[in-house]
Amino acid sequence: MGEDKALLPFLGQPLITRVIQRVSGLADELVVNTNRPDAYAFLGLPALPDVVPERGALGGLYTALTIANHSLVAVVACDMPFVNPDLLAAQRSLLEDSGYDAVIPVTEHGTEPFHAVYRRESCLPAVKAALDAGSWRVNSWFDNVDLYFLPPEETIQYDPLHLAFRNINTPEDLREAEQLAKGTA
């Protein structure tokens, strides 16, 4: 997009504001991971830079797990205007009731690690080991923990319109998402 997607206007407010409003009822703690904390001061939330700079999405995940104060950590992308709180709550419940280390949805496009819930104590060391090994891929540590990959047939009951994992990568994506949001809220 050529600019900070989280700050793009979406239905009259920054996109990140919409994402935060959608997930705010799920957690005792909300933290924004950004390498430009001053740009997010308007949110009134902690805005913290990557613990390990310049390591992409894997570094962002590591930061989220490192700075979290709770055992279960939901991680969502800032460019997902339809992040689904009901689906995240179901993922959290599944994680609480199981021995899994994370619940990560799977779509026809692959895994969705930025609409997922992680068990901090077990995932943090695995993500750190991947970073220490020089990996950049966000899924490079998946084989070292016990993951539940939530299949589409389980997500559909919470996301019947298949919107939860839609993200904004182009101006056209933004326009389409705004039109959808006007019709679905």
C-alpha positions, -999 to 999 in steps of 0.1 A, spaced: 0 0 0 30 23 4 19 35 38 10 23 72 -21 1 66 -32 3 102 -36 41 99 -56 41 67 -90 56 70 -117 29 72 -153 41 74 -141 74 89 -116 60 115 -82 45 113 -83 8 104 -66 -2 136 -94 15 156 -119 -8 140 -98 -39 147 -94 -28 183 -131 -22 188 -139 -56 174 -115 -74 199 -116 -52 229 -142 -72 248 -121 -104 246 -91 -94 266 -79 -79 299 -49 -65 280 -45 -49 246 -11 -40 232 -2 -27 198 30 -39 183 45 -12 161 79 2 152 63 37 153 48 39 188 43 77 186 20 73 156 -3 52 178 -4 73 209 -40 84 200 -52 49 208 -44 52 245 -29 17 245 6 5 250 23 7 216 56 -12 217 83 -18 190 97 -52 181 119 -68 207 140 -82 179 140 -55 152 137 -61 115 125 -97 116 92 -92 99 60 -110 110 79 -136 130 96 -108 150 61 -93 156 47 -126 168 77 -129 191 72 -94 205 35 -101 211 43 -133 231 72 -116 249 53 -85 261 20 -103 270 12 -105 307 -12 -135 303 -8 -171 294 -32 -171 265 -24 -145 238 -46 -137 209 -27 -122 180 -45 -103 152 -33 -84 122 -39 -47 120 -52 -50 84 -81 -74 91 -112 -52 93 -134 -83 99 -114 -99 127 -140 -121 143 -144 -119 181 -167 -149 182 -142 -170 164 -114 -158 186 -135 -166 217 -141 -201 203 -103 -205 197 -96 -194 232 -121 -218 247 -106 -247 226 -71 -238 238 -83 -235 275 -100 -270 273 -71 -287 255 -35 -295 258 -27 -276 225 -2 -248 224 -21 -228 198 -52 -227 178 -46 -215 143 -73 -214 116 -66 -229 82 -82 -217 49 -78 -227 13 -49 -201 13 -31 -217 42 -27 -210 79 -39 -178 96 -14 -171 123 -26 -136 128 -61 -145 138 -49 -171 163 -46 -178 200 -13 -190 215 -2 -205 248 26 -181 257 47 -204 278 51 -231 252 50 -209 220 75 -182 231 105 -205 234 97 -221 200 94 -188 183 126 -176 199 144 -207 187 132 -200 152 144 -164 153 178 -176 168 181 -200 139 178 -171 115 143 -180 103 119 -153 89 89 -175 81 61 -171 106 54 -209 105 90 -220 109 84 -231 145 51 -249 140 67 -284 141 81 -277 176 48 -273 194 14 -290 195 -9 -270 173 -46 -274 165 -53 -263 130 -89 -251 130 -104 -264 97 -128 -243 76 -157 -266 86 -152 -254 122 -147 -217 114 -178 -215 92 -202 -214 122 -185 -183 134 -176 -168 101 -204 -178 76 -196 -150 52 -158 -159 51 -147 -124 61 -126 -129 92 -93 -135 73 -98 -108 47 -70 -83 48 -61 -51 32 -32 -52 7 -43 -28 -21 -65 3 -25 -91 -20 -42 -91 -43 -11 -98 -13 10 -127 -1 -11 -142 -36 -12 -139 -41 25 -155 -7 32 -185 -17 10 -188 -50 27 -185 -34 62 -213 -10 53 -235 -40 46 -224 -63 75 -212 -39 102 
